Amino acid sequence: MWTTLRFLLCAIPGVLLLLAGMILLGLALDPDVGRRWLYAAGGVVSVTAGVPLLLYGTGRRGQWGYILPFLSLPLMMLLYNPEVPASCAVVAVPFVVAAAVRAYYRRKAPTSAPGPKQ
């Protein structure tokens, strides 16, 4: 029950804050937008608040590498060009990053040595 509650109250708002922060940071890059500093500040605050919430809500507190697939989403959006057919491969970037992070933490995890049964 606690895991479900923690997921609903922390992970989902964390993802929403993270996505809102990425949108705000994207708007801050637009040269036609007035008060770009306000969008940039709001984006940084949203991402900074969303990352710990997401990690705590998913039970990955202390494993900051799991945030890298989310942070690779803006890179994917910047590199994707619908006019170039080969740029469709860019969609795989977050999945490749997630696989690399999972492999890193799996290799880093302590293995339990088989010992005598009691």
C-alpha positions, 0 to 999 in steps of 0.5 A: 500500500505504501509503495502505491501511495508513494508512486501516486503522490511522488512519482506522477507529480515528479514526472509532470514537473519534469516535463513542465520544466522541459517545456519551459526550458524549450520556450526559453530557447525561443528568441521571440518569447519575451521574458526568457529568463522567467521561462528558464528560471521556472524550468530549472526550478521545475526540473530540480523539484521533479527529479527527486520526487520521481526518484523517490516515488519509483524507489530509486532514491540514490540512483541518479542515473535513472534520470538520464533517460528523461534528460535525453528527451530534449536531445531527442527532440532537438535532433529529430527532423521529420524531413530526414528519414534517417533521423527516425533513429533518434527516437531510440536515444532514450531507450539506449540510455535507459538500457545503459543505465540499467546495465550499469546498476545491474553490474554495480549491484552486490551479488550475494555469494552462495553460502552454507545453508543453515 
